[in-house]
Amino acid sequence: MLRSRIKWAALIGLVLSLVSLLVHLLLAKFSNVGFSRYTALPDFSLDFASTLNRQSAGYKRIWGTVKPLESLQPYANPRTAYPAPNQENNGFIYAKIFGGFEDIRTSICDLVTISRLLNATLVIPEIQQSLRSKGISSKFKSFSYLYNEEQFIASLTNDVIVVKNFPESFKAARKRNELPLYRPKKSASPGFYIKEILPRLKKHKVLGFIVTDGGCLQSILPPSMSEYQRLRCRVAFHALQFRPEIKELGLRMVERLRAWGRPFLAFHPGLVRKTLAYHGCAELFQDVHTELIQYQRAQLIKQGRVKEELSVDSHLRKRNGSCPLMPEEVGILLRSMGYPPRTILFLAGSETFGGQRVLIPLRAMFSNVVDRTSLCSKQELADVVGPEAPLPLDLYQFPPAKSEKQLKEEWAWAGPRPRPLPPPPSRPIYRHEKEGWYGWITENDTEPDPSPMDLRMQAHKLLWNALDYIVSVEADAFFPGFNNDGSRWPDFSSLVMGQRLYEAASLRTYRPDRKLIAELFNSTLDNMYHPKLNWTLSVQEHLNRSLGEHGLIRESLLSKPNSFLSHPLPECSCRITSSEVPQAKDSDGRILFGGEDECPDWMRHGIEAVTLKAGGAEVDKVDETELSEYDTSLLEHNEESFESGRTNSSSWDQDEEMDPND
């Protein structure tokens, strides 16, 4: 009787299960309700710009050129009487440049300017970061490791005499260290060189400079020395061309990004350990990264470069704008501007402190985040590096064996018996057992000297930065994570922004105010991924204003005093329009915006000819203060998606299939 009841209960349960399954199948087949697709960011789920073509208002709003800056054109030619250099000059100047990619580029420009100022011949500067590395390619050495020597010498024929090698008559004296050496400061004035250096140059006929601060001449020069500022532009933007292997691969990377048929945005995080330590941003990171930043900060305090305490409130520094925008914050800002999830983001920079972990939120918001490693094959990168000698293996060194006498002495001094069993013998620590390049911090209190592999990697970073520099300058839009930080050191983002401003001022180059951005994020900490419409409008208003006059005035106040190449206006540009642009000046009368000369007739006629040849095709333009009716409706739609957090799958798939170029 009990068994039959169990059988009937099991049979009834099985029938009910089949009925339930059948009901669910029928509901799935005949229901008209769309399934919502899961996304890590439901509030940014709609790819608004994906259905827009290049002439639509939405496309222009995020990719179009900045209309008020279209009249600015690059013009670094001399404007006054400019005599050619004379072979019978005051002597020779040679230099050793220490530092990274940004320091090298700025220092070379300063050295050429000083050579012109002192009427001296410049010996090709030595790039120490490549010379310190052992076994790098014999094809490229020192200056030629990064730049094209022939192009550099030929481009400066009318400015400065440049020679490749040190004069034979002075080589012996240099080996005996008999030639005077100077370590000029980055803030050195032209008067210092005229009064202090020039008499000694005339006396010794040769002087050496050791440049360690990312420059050796003050950034802002008197108005009477505008020709020297234009010389800086000619050096940075024309004479300093990367060697052919680097330039070819960099342009190939740009072509591969363009081959997707969409514009792309370059983003440089600016997360460099030295800069983070200088500003005290250690608490923005976790565990071992915090310790590494604090160790670097202690070294800067010991060197006298930082006058503050070791431990500071990093979050307060963040609110003051002294710490970088994290990749997660940049992703939210770009999504608020209307950049769709399929936007192509090129990640620039050879160093991103914190590793891939800090990039996870950005990659979650944008599916097409690429860098040089995803655009180039290993063989292409190896061809840029060139053939290198193999380095000796860094094997673990066992401690020396103890003699029988030492063992007996240790036994005699070991204490009373019986003793516990001795610990097991030590085993070697292999490289893969360490946590990475920062493994030393778990074992030692001091950072070890760079190994041969570390020195080689530092030399390689020059090449990777050069490739990223080419792509960033050519990008349709550029967003800096940490520029004009106030450390007085040149930074990658500022140099890119300066060259983009010189070559094509109307390209979209964002110049965010980190302090204002921090205030905006603090106002929506609980709703960073669910921002209100007013917050989104505030972000768009600020970033749009940073593209034009407002952003340029701010850059002139903050960046130009540290690096002229970050803001080469008004000295190195001209305007093709005859209408006067209102000038903005600071309290000292220095021009912050406007004041450019009118472009010569041959340049205006050339630009008009190019415009006519284009057939009068409409150029994408966007006004920094303009918000069309489409934009307003788009924002309202965006706000609705914030509240619902759901999107219909059919419309999602349709958006994904559309191309903005169709």
DACORTA-V550708 format. One record per backbone hydrogen bond with DSSP energy under -0.5 kcal/mol. NH is the residue of the N-H (numbers start at 1). CO is the residue of the C=O. Records with the same first field share a line. If there is no record, write none. Layout:
BEGIN
NH->CO ; CO
END
This chain:
BEGIN
5->1
6->2
7->3
8->4
9->5
10->6
11->7
12->8
13->9
14->10
15->11
16->12
17->13
18->14
19->15
20->16
21->17
22->18
23->19
24->20
25->21
26->22
27->23
28->24
29->25
30->26
31->27
37->647
44->41
45->42
48->46
50->47
51->48
52->49
56->53
60->56
61->57
62->58 ; 59
63->59
64->59 ; 60
65->620
66->506
67->65 ; 622
69->66
70->67
72->69
73->574
75->572
89->87
90->119
92->205
93->121
94->207
96->209
97->126
98->96 ; 211
104->100
105->101
106->102
107->103
108->104
109->105
110->106
111->107
112->108
113->109
114->110
115->111
116->112
117->113
118->114
119->115 ; 116
120->115
121->91
122->161
123->93 ; 121
124->163
126->95
127->125
128->97 ; 126
130->127
131->127
132->128
140->137
144->141
145->142
146->143
147->143
148->241
149->147
152->148
153->149
154->150
155->151
156->152
157->154
159->156
160->156
162->160
163->122
170->167
171->167 ; 168
172->168
174->170
175->171
176->172
177->174
178->173
179->173
182->208
184->182
188->185
192->189
193->189
194->190
195->191
196->192
197->192
198->193
200->196
201->197
202->198
203->199
204->200
205->201
207->92
208->180
209->94
210->182
211->96 ; 209
212->210
218->188
219->561
221->219
225->222
226->223
228->225
229->225
230->226
231->227
232->228
233->229
234->230
235->231
236->232
237->233
238->234
239->234
240->235
241->239
243->146
246->243
247->243
248->244
249->245
250->246
251->247
252->248
253->249
254->250
255->251
256->252
257->253
258->254
259->255
260->257
261->258
265->344
266->477
267->346
268->479
269->267 ; 348
272->270
276->272
277->273
278->274
279->275
280->276
281->276
284->281
285->282
289->286
290->286 ; 287
291->287
292->288
293->289
294->290
295->291
296->292
297->293
298->294
299->295
300->296
301->297
302->298
303->299
304->300 ; 301
305->300
306->300
312->310
314->312
317->313
318->314
319->315
320->316
321->318
322->317
323->317
325->481
326->324
329->326
330->326
331->327
332->328
333->329
334->330
335->331
336->332
337->333
338->334 ; 335
339->334
343->340
344->263
345->343 ; 368
346->265 ; 344
347->345 ; 370
348->267 ; 346
353->271
355->352
357->354
358->355
359->356
360->356 ; 357
363->359
364->360
365->361
366->362
367->341
368->341 ; 343
370->345 ; 368
374->371
375->371
376->372
381->377
382->378
383->379
384->380
385->381
386->382
389->135
395->393
398->396
407->403
408->404
409->405
410->406
411->407
412->408
413->409
414->411
430->428
433->430
434->431
439->436
441->438
442->439
443->440
444->440
455->451
456->452
457->453
458->454
459->455
460->456
461->457
462->458 ; 459
463->459
464->460
465->461
466->462
467->463
468->464
469->465
470->466
471->467
472->468
473->469
474->470
475->471 ; 472
476->264
477->264
478->508
479->266
480->510
481->268
495->491
496->492
497->493
498->494
499->495
500->496
501->497
502->498
503->499
504->500
507->504
508->476
509->507
510->478
514->512
517->513
518->514
519->515
520->516
521->517
522->518
523->519
524->521
525->522
527->524
528->525
530->527
536->532
537->533
538->534
539->535
540->536
541->537
542->538
543->539
544->540
545->541
546->542
547->543 ; 544
548->545
551->545
552->548
553->549
554->550
555->551
556->552
557->553
558->554
559->555
560->555
562->559
563->559
566->563
567->564
569->567
572->568
573->570
574->73
575->597
576->71
584->593
586->590
589->586
592->584
593->584
597->573
599->575
603->600
604->600
605->601
606->602
607->603
608->604
609->605
610->606
611->607
612->608
613->609
614->610
615->612
616->611
617->614
622->65
626->623
632->628
633->629
634->630
635->631
636->632
637->633
638->634
639->635
640->636
641->637
642->638
643->639
644->640
645->641
649->35
652->648
653->649
654->650
655->651
656->652
657->653
658->654
662->659
END
